[in-house]
Amino acid sequence: MRIDVLRAGMTGRVTAPEDDGWDAARLFHSGIGEPAVIVRPGSVQDVVAAVRWAAEEGQPINVRGGGHSAWGTLPGGLTVDLAELNGVDVEGTVVRVGGGATWGAVAATLAEHGLGISSGDTASVGVGGLTLGGGIGWMVRAWGLAADQLLGVQLVTPAGELAEVSAASHPELFWALRGGGGNFGVVTRFDFRAHALPGVVFAELSVPGDVRPVLRALRDTLRHAPRELTVTYMDVPAMDPSAPAGATITACWIGEDVDAALAALGSLLAVDGVSVTDVGARSYPDVLMDMPPFDPDQPMPGFIGGNTLLVEPDDDVLDALASFREAHEASVLFLRSLGGAFGDVGPDESAFPARNATWFAMAGVFDLPGTTDEQRAAIHAEWSAIAARGAGVYGNFTQEVDGSVVGRIFSRESMARLGEVKREWDPRNLFSRNHNVMPV
């Protein structure tokens, strides 16, 4: 492997295992990487040079644009760390975002202009990975996915060429990029259409012991709620003394009218035991969570479970979700409302699945020391029975690196169409460190 050739064509930093700073360079938000070499480009032309080098050397490429990913732990290959390409430029309502930017930085810049984009929930999550996988965020019912707000991208193709991709220039590739993950190259710039956002109302609600009536009321409330409202239900075990076990609901309302937000939650607040513990107007950046960096001395345990996109959860599904959480002390249950603008996009208009879904559900059990293979299999079977009631899987919340999961993320029709795009743009499958679509 000719790393000297890579160094010669690069203005940014190239780090190999024998170099000083290797241990720091391979540490990312979700783990410790074992690539063959890491490049931190200082320019778009550096990205072009890195992709061409990987193609010549036959090295698969892993793109790091934030770092919340299971793919960074796979051994070998070239890691392209886009951290230096992190600019955020605003012109009217068009926002151009570097491929290495994180959502916290984007939200902070947009807030200065009274704008917003429906993004992730965590400040350190990368714009690139979240958008290419779809992007379910706090404004998903009002504005759809992060990918739905995309106008175009600047892409370094697997051939090492620079392409401007939009619905007008390369429509099939643009279709594939909105939900098809990182299968088609390195996105060095995202162009979004932002929305007016003077602020949000953020509310936190406590939930009583028996969550089943609450889950049903939550579903019924959101069925007819204004699009300005998006909610999350979270039931977690005790994490530390400051984070006790229990269920909570958080609600995000577009606008600064607290009374309007509470009115939209009215039927939910009528449920016995549900109460508001905190509510107030905030700026959008203040809503995004701050996650601690990865600690190699105290890594998070694995997760046995998954996610599903529910079209219209009936009482049986909600009861099964509640029972799953109750049956496993060290487990998590997460629900996020969909519908609204998310469902305005037709099933053929992007690669993202199940546009008729009204809820996203995720559940799993922490894989703690002492868990046996038999117990893992039983938990997996229990979750799979629930997930089978859904209409699709959200790839961004799917940590499996097994290629079989791709068939659960994309519909048969989308897989065929994605495979055609892959054949045209990446016939050698250079970009395989993802939920990989094989060239047809």
Buried (B, 14 or more C-beta within 10 A) or exposed (E): BEBEEBBEBBEBBBBBBEEEEBEEBBBBBBBEBBBBBBBBBBBBBBBBBBBBBBBEBEBBBBBBBBBBBEBBBBEBBBBBBBBBBBBBEBEEBEBBBBBBBBBBBBBBBBBEBBBBBBBBBBBBBBBBBBBBBBBBBBBBBBBBBBBBBBBBBBBBBBBBEBBEBBBEEBEBBBBBBBBBBBBBBBBBBBBBBBBEBBBBBBBEBBBBEEBEBBBBBBBEBBEEBBBBBBBBBBBBBEEEEEEEEBBBBBBBBBBBBBEBBBEBBEBBBEBEEBEBEEBBBBBBBBBBEEEEEBEEEEEEEEBBBBBBBBBEBEEEBBBBBBEBBEEBEBBBBBBBBBBBBBBEBEBEBBBBBBBBBBBBBBBBBBBEEEBEEEBBEEBBEBBEEBBEBBBBBBBBBBBBBEEEBBEBBBBEEBBEBBBBBBBBBBEEBBBBBBBBBBBB
